[in-house]
Structure formats: structure tokens, C-alpha cells
Amino acid sequence: MTLEMSGKMDKYLLDTNTIIYALNSGFRLPKHIYLISIINEIELLSYHKLTNDEEYILKKVLSNFANIQLTHKIKSKTIEIRKKYNLKLPDSIVVATAIVEKATLITSDKKLLNLDFLNVIELNNLR
């Protein structure tokens, strides 16, 4: 269960569901710059059924990505998005992080895939 990077260097923010799918399916990430939001790390590592071995693997995998902390700009954009689009708070943080970081969001969340103001794709469309 590893995420290996093997192309062109674009910037992508991985959503929590994307990380889980990639790990479980053995998906090989093409060579790009990959980011995760602090909220992704919290969601993944706080899963109540996570074993010690799974936590170790997750931490090792997550260490390969730039972890974007909650900044003032991300906080402000999160508030704006949450008010305007009524997204859940974690989704609002992830979307705001992608926008502030000028990254394409990779997700399988249908609600996020349909946001017309966001650069967003599904993992299987990543090249």
C-alpha cells in the first residue's frame, strides 16, 4: 500500500476520499506537486477504527505531501465559501485551501466536483 509518484509538474490538492481510494487500490500518482490540507490529515488520522499499523502507513504516506496549515487567507476564504455555498466545514476548508494554493482539487465528492468556480477533477482523470 504505497503511493508512488511517476510526467508534468502541476499542483494538486488531494481530498481525503482520494487518499483512501489511492491507498486501497494501489493507484500510482503521476509526477506532480501534491498537497494535503490539515483537515485531510485530521480526518484520516482520527478515524476511530484505525489500527496502529494503518496509522503508521498513513503518516508515512502523508509525509510525502506538502501539508497546508490553516492560514488567515484560508480561514477567510473558508468563511466566504461556507456562507455562499453551504458546504460542510471540512469541505469548505479543503476547497478554500485549493483556491488559495492555486491547486486543482482531486476528489470523488460529487458536490465538490460540481462547483463551477473550482479547478477540480476525479482521481481517474489525473494524468
Long-range contacts (C-beta under 8 A, 24 or more apart in sequence): 1-26, 1-57, 2-26, 2-61, 3-27, 3-28, 3-29, 3-61, 3-64, 4-28, 4-29, 5-29, 5-30, 5-31, 5-32, 5-34, 5-64, 6-30, 6-31, 7-31, 7-32, 7-127, 8-32, 8-127, 9-33, 10-104, 11-35, 11-101, 11-102, 11-103, 11-104, 12-103, 12-104, 12-105, 12-106, 12-126, 13-37, 13-68, 13-94, 13-97, 13-98, 13-101, 13-103, 13-104, 13-105, 13-106, 14-40, 14-65, 14-106, 15-40, 15-94, 15-105, 15-106, 15-107, 15-108, 15-109, 15-112, 16-40, 16-43, 16-44, 16-90, 16-94, 17-107, 17-108, 17-109, 18-106, 18-107, 18-108, 18-123, 19-44, 19-61, 19-62, 20-44, 21-108, 21-123, 22-123, 23-57, 23-58, 23-61, 27-123, 29-126, 30-126, 30-127, 32-126, 33-66, 33-103, 34-64, 34-65, 34-66, 35-65, 35-66, 35-67, 35-68, 35-97, 35-101, 35-103, 36-62, 36-65, 36-66, 36-67, 36-68, 37-67, 37-68, 37-93, 37-94, 37-97, 38-67, 38-68, 38-69, 38-70, 38-93, 39-90, 39-93, 39-94, 39-97, 40-94, 41-67, 43-90, 68-97, 68-101, 71-100, 73-100, 74-100, 85-115, 87-111, 87-112
